[in-house]
Every structure is written in structure tokens, then in C-alpha cells.
Amino acid sequence: MNEELEKIQKARLVLQKIANGINPINGEKIEEESFLNDPRIIRCFYFVAEVLDNVTRGVYSSKRSEPRSRVFVITSEQKSKVRFPEGKIGVNEFSRCVNMCIDLNQSKRLTGVEINKRLKAMGILSEETTETGKTRTVINDNSINYGFESQRKSYNGVEYDMVVINDKGKKYLLDNIEVIMGAEITSKSTREKLEQD
């Protein structure tokens, strides 16, 4: 059994490297034009890496039942264990790091989509409609105050802007995550409380 867990951990590390744009074989950066840099593929790698991590921690269930908790819960002790990679990261990577430290039997899983939704409601991030009619999350004049920036990326010759979180943003989000996740999307009082912090 331990041998299988070691294989799962190795597989998870390979998937995380690919999701972070690193070739797991030679440690070099994956070429910008590679399909592995497509945001949809990156999200899949993060998801599978998270499933593998939950399997090794014994908290994964393949049952399609309702989650035990519909609220996000994190303790001070769990917060102190969260470790982020160096440099700027995306919201999905932030969520993955937090989910590794919470008890998924007591708390609902943190997702990048949910964080973005709440940050947009608070005015920290914004949303725009592309020429094709799709919506995407973007920074605004307020974003930099909270540690959010835009980073230019390229995929298949098409450039796009990705919202990234710097060290200030990582600290802000982690310090306030339970308030952000516990807040109603339209709550003005929550926005005011977070702006005071």
C-alpha cells in the first residue's frame, strides 16, 4: 500500500509541475505555444492533482453524495500550515494550496471560481465581455491595492491577460478568506469590513 501511495504522490507532483508550466522531465519552462499552457488543460491538471492529494490523505470519496458541509471552514492552525509557491500565482493555485490544509469532511472545497465571484462583488476584481461574447475576470483600478495584477500570457499565438496574485494578495486573501467565503455576494457591509483591514 505504501508503494502505491508513493506512486500517487509522484504522479501528483508531475501534474503540479505541468500545471505550473514546468516540464517534469527536464525542469525547463514549457513552451508558451504548447497545449499544456491552455487554461482549460491547466485547470484539469490542478483538479487531478488535488484528487490524488485527497486520495493520499484518505479524504477522497468517489460517491456522488452531497458534500458534508456547504460552508467554507478554516481554523487558525490550518491557515498556519498553508504554503504557497514563490512568485505570482493564479487563483486556482491559491485554492489548491488552501484545500490541502483544510479538513474536507468539515468544510466545502475552495474554488477559484467562487473566490473570483466574491472578489468581483467586493469591487476588487472586475468582469468584461470579450468580442466572442464570453466573460472573463480582469483587474481594475482597485485590484493592485489588494495584491492582484495582470500578467500577459500566450497560447497558440493568441495573447491574453491572466489575473495573478502577488505576495501582498496571497496574504490578504489568506488573512480574510473565511470572511470572504462566508459573505453574501451582495453584502456591502462585508466589503466595508474587508476594506478596513
Stockholm file with secondary structure:
# STOCKHOLM 1.0

chainA/1-197         MNEELEKIQKARLVLQKIANGINPINGEKIEEESFLNDPRIIRCFYFVAEVLDNVTRGVYSSKRSEPRSRVFVITSEQKSKVRFPEGKIGVNEFSRCVNMCIDLNQSKRLTGVEINKRLKAMGILSEETTETGKTRTVINDNSINYGFESQRKSYNGVEYDMVVINDKGKKYLLDNIEVIMGAEITSKSTREKLEQD
#=GR chainA/1-197 SS CHHHHHHHHHHHHHHHHHHTTBCTTTCCBCCTTSGGGSHHHHHHHHHHHHHHHHHHHTCCCCCCCCCSCSSCCCCHHHHHHCCCCSSCBCHHHHHHHHHTTSCTTTSCCCCHHHHHHHHHHTTSEEEEECTTSCEEEEECTTGGGGTEEEEEEEETTEEEEEEEECHHHHHHHHHHHHHHHHSCTTCHHHHHHHHHC
#=GC SS_cons         CHHHHHHHHHHHHHHHHHHTTBCTTTCCBCCTTSGGGSHHHHHHHHHHHHHHHHHHHTCCCCCCCCCSCSSCCCCHHHHHHCCCCSSCBCHHHHHHHHHTTSCTTTSCCCCHHHHHHHHHHTTSEEEEECTTSCEEEEECTTGGGGTEEEEEEEETTEEEEEEEECHHHHHHHHHHHHHHHHSCTTCHHHHHHHHHC
//
